[in-house]
Amino acid sequence: MFEEMAKSPAVWLSGQGEDALVVLSTRVRLARNVAGCKYPPSADTETRKRIVGYVDSTMTRSKLLAEGQYHKASDICELDRNFLVERHLISPVFLNGELSKALFIGSQERVSIMVNEEDHLRIQALSSGLDPKGSFELATKYESEIGRYLEYDYDPDFGYLTACPTNAGTGMRASVLIHLPGLVLTKEIDRVISHVTRSGLIVRGFYGEGSDVLGNLFQVSNQNTLGISEEEILNHITQITREIIEKEAEARRLLVDEASDMIEDKIWRAYGILMNARVLTSEEVMNLLSAVRLGHAMKIIDFLDVALINDILLLSQPAHLQKFYGSQMDPNRRDFVRAQMVREKLRNN
């Protein structure tokens, strides 16, 4: 399952779009629940199965939803689950525990719908670069389509009702995946994160809530969903992201002015390791690619395409590597094959 997907670069990591050298991708996620049914955290197995049945019926009736792939959770093995997490199509907790769940993936992988995660429906849309509005419009297109067949739990005063009160109202989370090596190297990152937090946003790791920061990649998202409109959320995260981009640009200029030789050495050293190493962990690749990505943005390494850097980033993840080569591997074997894959990708550029 998903073998063809593993062979193709993710569209939302194409390196296209506004400020794509700094903002890898934008995601908008909508949480919705079916009226009259208990939400997944308190629902019994029969209720969860009934929700999946409602979605099954919707899938057969909708032309839009026919343009994707639909899977029951029970059919997704552990390797495929990890692959989908790495590809940012499901949350890390989606396939844990009770398996009365289902997953829809749009034809270009820009849309995925988790059935019976924390809410009955988690509809998310991904875009390359900084594009909150485009991601929202795409997510809303699918949300409206499902709403033709299912009634959402909505309160005139509180808006869309959700399992966790912090998601109620719009039920919307907008986030950007942003690369900030300049702020990390100049040790300004904590100050910027503090400013972002005070503005009402939250900063997380590469895979979102509860995950670590890898390769100087941070996920910035809104916290508030109640008492604020979707447009206000989108405008706010766009404004703050642009402020972060400017702070990152200032940090990079400072590095060039005060430590250009050291920065160039760091960038070329990272490229040299990637080109010649025989063993690489996924964390090593992410950190080394961070320096190479910085070098590309600063026109120090101008012969690499950012789409290739993003492709290597994704393929270096453990499940992607195994899916790409069609073989399950232990960690030691993965580290060897990963280094080989990176060398081949860079040399064939």
Secondary structure per residue as TSV (DSSP state, phi and psi in degrees):
chain	resnum	aa	ss	phi	psi
A	1	M	-	360.0	138.6
A	2	F	-	70.5	13.4
A	3	E	H	-60.7	-43.4
A	4	E	H	-65.6	-37.3
A	5	M	H	-61.5	-39.5
A	6	A	H	-65.7	-24.6
A	7	K	H	-84.9	-10.2
A	8	S	S	-113.0	139.1
A	9	P	-	-63.1	147.0
A	10	A	-	-71.9	129.7
A	11	V	G	-59.7	-36.3
A	12	W	G	-75.8	-0.2
A	13	L	G	-118.9	33.7
A	14	S	S	-76.5	-12.3
A	15	G	S	80.0	9.1
A	16	Q	-	-97.3	166.6
A	17	G	S	99.6	173.1
A	18	E	T	-63.7	130.5
A	19	D	T	53.5	36.7
A	20	A	T	-69.8	-14.7
A	21	L	T	-73.1	-20.8
A	22	V	T	-112.0	-44.7
A	23	V	E	-97.0	109.7
A	24	L	E	-68.6	-44.3
A	25	S	E	-158.8	162.9
A	26	T	E	-124.7	140.7
A	27	R	E	-130.8	138.5
A	28	V	E	-123.5	128.5
A	29	R	E	-122.7	132.2
A	30	L	E	-112.2	128.4
A	31	A	E	-99.7	127.5
A	32	R	E	-138.0	149.2
A	33	N	-	-129.2	150.1
A	34	V	B	-80.9	130.0
A	35	A	T	-61.1	139.0
A	36	G	T	84.4	3.6
A	37	C	S	-122.4	140.1
A	38	K	-	-61.6	146.7
A	39	Y	-	-77.2	156.3
A	40	P	T	-49.0	-43.4
A	41	P	T	-59.4	-27.9
A	42	S	T	-113.3	-1.1
A	43	A	-	-80.2	147.9
A	44	D	-	-84.4	175.2
A	45	T	H	-60.6	-39.6
A	46	E	H	-63.0	-40.4
A	47	T	H	-65.1	-42.4
A	48	R	H	-61.8	-42.7
A	49	K	H	-63.9	-36.1
A	50	R	H	-65.1	-39.4
A	51	I	H	-62.9	-45.1
A	52	V	H	-60.0	-39.5
A	53	G	H	-62.5	-40.4
A	54	Y	H	-60.6	-42.8
A	55	V	H	-69.8	-38.6
A	56	D	H	-53.0	-47.7
A	57	S	H	-63.6	-41.0
A	58	T	H	-62.4	-40.2
A	59	M	H	-61.2	-37.3
A	60	T	H	-76.8	-19.5
A	61	R	H	-99.3	-19.0
A	62	S	-	-99.2	126.9
A	63	K	T	-68.5	-36.7
A	64	L	T	-62.8	-45.3
A	65	L	G	-74.6	-16.8
A	66	A	G	-71.0	-13.6
A	67	E	G	-88.9	24.8
A	68	G	E	-144.2	-167.2
A	69	Q	E	-117.2	144.5
A	70	Y	E	-129.7	127.1
A	71	H	E	-131.5	142.7
A	72	K	E	-82.8	142.7
A	73	A	G	-59.2	-34.5
A	74	S	G	-64.7	-17.5
A	75	D	G	-92.2	-4.2
A	76	I	-	-100.5	116.5
A	77	C	-	-77.0	172.7
A	78	E	H	-62.2	-42.1
A	79	L	H	-61.9	-44.0
A	80	D	H	-66.6	-36.0
A	81	R	H	-60.9	-47.1
A	82	N	H	-63.7	-36.7
A	83	F	H	-60.1	-44.5
A	84	L	H	-68.1	-34.8
A	85	V	H	-64.8	-47.2
A	86	E	H	-59.8	-32.7
A	87	R	T	-85.5	2.6
A	88	H	T	63.1	28.4
A	89	L	S	-95.5	-18.8
A	90	I	S	-137.1	162.2
A	91	S	-	-80.6	156.5
A	92	P	T	-59.0	-24.6
A	93	V	T	-97.4	-4.2
A	94	F	T	-57.8	-44.6
A	95	L	T	-99.7	17.4
A	96	N	S	-81.3	147.5
A	97	G	S	69.4	-138.2
A	98	E	-	-51.2	130.6
A	99	L	-	-106.5	21.9
A	100	S	-	-81.3	67.9
A	101	K	-	-138.9	167.1
A	102	A	E	-150.1	165.2
A	103	L	E	-141.3	131.0
A	104	F	E	-110.4	136.5
A	105	I	E	-127.0	124.0
A	106	G	E	-66.0	165.3
A	107	S	T	-62.4	-28.9
A	108	Q	T	-107.2	10.1
A	109	E	S	66.6	12.1
A	110	R	S	-83.8	-14.5
A	111	V	E	-127.8	135.9
A	112	S	E	-138.7	149.2
A	113	I	E	-130.1	116.8
A	114	M	E	-93.7	127.7
A	115	V	E	-104.3	123.2
A	116	N	S	69.6	43.0
A	117	E	S	-82.0	-125.0
A	118	E	S	-73.9	-31.0
A	119	D	S	-115.8	167.0
A	120	H	S	-57.7	-40.1
A	121	L	E	-133.7	131.0
A	122	R	E	-120.5	105.3
A	123	I	E	-101.8	118.5
A	124	Q	E	-127.7	147.0
A	125	A	E	-128.1	138.6
A	126	L	E	-118.2	142.3
A	127	S	E	-136.2	151.2
A	128	S	E	-77.6	141.9
A	129	G	S	74.3	-165.3
A	130	L	S	-88.9	104.6
A	131	D	-	-151.9	61.5
A	132	P	H	-60.3	-40.7
A	133	K	H	-64.9	-45.7
A	134	G	H	-63.9	-39.8
A	135	S	H	-65.4	-40.7
A	136	F	H	-63.7	-44.3
A	137	E	H	-62.3	-38.5
A	138	L	H	-69.1	-44.6
A	139	A	H	-61.7	-41.2
A	140	T	H	-64.8	-34.2
A	141	K	H	-58.5	-44.1
A	142	Y	H	-76.2	-36.0
A	143	E	H	-62.2	-41.9
A	144	S	H	-67.6	-37.6
A	145	E	H	-63.6	-46.0
A	146	I	H	-65.5	-34.8
A	147	G	H	-64.9	-15.3
A	148	R	T	-70.1	-23.8
A	149	Y	T	-113.7	-23.3
A	150	L	S	-125.1	140.5
A	151	E	-	-89.1	125.6
A	152	Y	B	-83.3	149.1
A	153	D	-	-76.6	108.4
A	154	Y	E	-135.0	135.6
A	155	D	E	-115.5	132.7
A	156	P	T	-58.2	-30.2
A	157	D	T	-89.9	-39.2
A	158	F	T	-103.3	-10.1
A	159	G	E	84.2	-148.5
A	160	Y	E	-70.8	130.9
A	161	L	-	-92.1	139.2
A	162	T	-	-134.6	163.6
A	163	A	S	-62.7	-39.7
A	164	C	S	-102.9	125.1
A	165	P	G	-56.8	-26.7
A	166	T	G	-69.7	-10.6
A	167	N	G	-101.9	-5.4
A	168	A	T	-68.2	163.9
A	169	G	B	102.6	-107.5
A	170	T	T	-75.7	-26.2
A	171	G	-	67.8	19.1
A	172	M	E	-111.6	134.7
A	173	R	E	-120.1	123.2
A	174	A	E	-111.5	135.0
A	175	S	E	-144.2	155.9
A	176	V	E	-125.6	145.1
A	177	L	E	-102.6	114.1
A	178	I	E	-127.7	140.6
A	179	H	E	-100.7	118.8
A	180	L	-	-129.2	55.2
A	181	P	H	-68.3	-34.1
A	182	G	H	-61.4	-44.6
A	183	L	H	-67.8	-33.6
A	184	V	H	-68.9	-46.0
A	185	L	H	-67.8	-33.2
A	186	T	T	-88.3	2.6
A	187	K	T	60.7	32.2
A	188	E	-	-101.8	-0.9
A	189	I	H	-63.6	-39.1
A	190	D	H	-64.2	-38.3
A	191	R	H	-65.3	-42.2
A	192	V	H	-67.0	-43.2
A	193	I	H	-60.7	-39.5
A	194	S	H	-61.9	-42.6
A	195	H	H	-63.3	-43.3
A	196	V	H	-62.5	-42.3
A	197	T	H	-64.5	-41.2
A	198	R	H	-65.7	-25.0
A	199	S	T	-79.8	-3.7
A	200	G	T	99.6	6.9
A	201	L	E	-104.6	171.6
A	202	I	E	-132.3	145.3
A	203	V	E	-113.1	129.2
A	204	R	E	-131.2	-176.7
A	205	G	B	-84.8	-170.6
A	206	F	T	-57.6	-39.7
A	207	Y	T	-102.6	18.2
A	208	G	B	88.9	-147.6
A	209	E	T	-56.1	128.5
A	210	G	T	79.6	4.8
A	211	S	-	-104.7	161.7
A	212	D	-	-85.7	158.1
A	213	V	-	-80.3	123.7
A	214	L	B	-126.4	138.1
A	215	G	T	60.9	29.0
A	216	N	T	58.3	29.3
A	217	L	E	-103.4	124.8
A	218	F	E	-120.4	145.9
A	219	Q	E	-108.3	121.5
A	220	V	E	-111.9	128.6
A	221	S	E	-144.2	165.1
A	222	N	E	-76.3	152.2
A	223	Q	-	-101.7	-39.6
A	224	N	-	-89.0	133.1
A	225	T	-	-126.5	-10.8
A	226	L	S	-107.5	136.6
A	227	G	S	76.5	18.9
A	228	I	S	-147.4	143.3
A	229	S	-	-85.1	163.3
A	230	E	H	-58.7	-42.1
A	231	E	H	-62.3	-40.2
A	232	E	H	-64.9	-40.5
A	233	I	H	-62.4	-46.4
A	234	L	H	-63.9	-42.9
A	235	N	H	-65.2	-38.4
A	236	H	H	-67.9	-47.3
A	237	I	H	-68.7	-31.6
A	238	T	H	-65.4	-44.9
A	239	Q	H	-63.1	-48.3
A	240	I	H	-66.0	-38.3
A	241	T	H	-62.6	-41.4
A	242	R	H	-64.7	-35.5
A	243	E	H	-64.7	-41.3
A	244	I	H	-64.3	-41.7
A	245	I	H	-59.6	-41.6
A	246	E	H	-66.6	-40.0
A	247	K	H	-63.1	-39.2
A	248	E	H	-64.9	-41.2
A	249	A	H	-62.7	-41.0
A	250	E	H	-62.2	-41.9
A	251	A	H	-63.8	-40.4
A	252	R	H	-67.1	-38.5
A	253	R	H	-63.4	-39.2
A	254	L	H	-63.3	-41.2
A	255	L	H	-62.6	-41.1
A	256	V	H	-65.2	-41.7
A	257	D	H	-70.2	-37.7
A	258	E	H	-110.4	-16.2
A	259	A	H	-150.3	42.7
A	260	S	H	-62.0	-41.4
A	261	D	H	-63.2	-42.7
A	262	M	H	-66.9	-38.3
A	263	I	H	-67.6	-44.8
A	264	E	H	-61.0	-40.5
A	265	D	H	-63.1	-42.3
A	266	K	H	-61.6	-42.3
A	267	I	H	-67.9	-49.8
A	268	W	H	-68.7	-33.6
A	269	R	H	-63.3	-42.4
A	270	A	H	-62.4	-43.8
A	271	Y	H	-63.6	-41.1
A	272	G	H	-62.6	-40.4
A	273	I	H	-65.2	-45.8
A	274	L	H	-61.3	-35.1
A	275	M	H	-76.0	-21.0
A	276	N	H	-126.9	-14.4
A	277	A	-	-64.1	145.6
A	278	R	S	-101.6	-14.0
A	279	V	-	-140.7	127.5
A	280	L	-	-143.6	132.1
A	281	T	-	-83.2	163.8
A	282	S	H	-64.6	-36.2
A	283	E	H	-66.4	-40.3
A	284	E	H	-60.4	-45.2
A	285	V	H	-60.5	-43.4
A	286	M	H	-63.1	-41.5
A	287	N	H	-70.6	-39.3
A	288	L	H	-68.4	-40.5
A	289	L	H	-64.3	-28.9
A	290	S	H	-59.4	-45.1
A	291	A	H	-66.5	-40.7
A	292	V	H	-65.5	-41.0
A	293	R	H	-61.4	-41.9
A	294	L	H	-61.4	-43.7
A	295	G	H	-61.7	-37.6
A	296	H	H	-65.3	-45.7
A	297	A	H	-64.8	-31.9
A	298	M	T	-90.3	5.0
A	299	K	T	61.9	27.7
A	300	I	S	-84.5	-43.9
A	301	I	S	-110.8	92.4
A	302	D	-	-100.2	6.8
A	303	F	S	-102.4	2.1
A	304	L	S	-104.4	143.4
A	305	D	-	-91.2	138.8
A	306	V	H	-63.8	-28.0
A	307	A	H	-64.1	-36.5
A	308	L	H	-66.9	-42.5
A	309	I	H	-59.5	-43.3
A	310	N	H	-65.9	-38.3
A	311	D	H	-63.1	-45.1
A	312	I	H	-64.1	-39.2
A	313	L	H	-55.0	-46.2
A	314	L	H	-73.2	-45.1
A	315	L	H	-67.3	-20.7
A	316	S	T	-77.6	-12.0
A	317	Q	S	-69.7	146.2
A	318	P	H	-53.1	-49.5
A	319	A	H	-70.3	-38.7
A	320	H	H	-60.5	-43.7
A	321	L	H	-59.5	-43.9
A	322	Q	H	-69.3	-39.8
A	323	K	H	-67.2	-38.4
A	324	F	H	-63.7	-39.7
A	325	Y	H	-95.6	-2.5
A	326	G	T	65.4	34.7
A	327	S	-	-151.9	133.5
A	328	Q	-	-78.6	137.6
A	329	M	-	-134.6	149.1
A	330	D	-	-78.5	166.5
A	331	P	H	-54.8	-41.6
A	332	N	H	-63.1	-42.8
A	333	R	H	-66.4	-39.1
A	334	R	H	-60.4	-42.3
A	335	D	H	-62.6	-37.3
A	336	F	H	-69.8	-48.3
A	337	V	H	-66.4	-36.3
A	338	R	H	-60.9	-45.4
A	339	A	H	-61.7	-39.8
A	340	Q	H	-63.6	-44.6
A	341	M	H	-61.0	-44.8
A	342	V	H	-61.9	-45.0
A	343	R	H	-59.7	-45.3
A	344	E	H	-64.8	-42.6
A	345	K	H	-62.9	-43.4
A	346	L	H	-70.4	-38.7
A	347	R	H	-74.5	-25.8
A	348	N	T	-88.1	1.3
A	349	N	-	-63.5	360.0
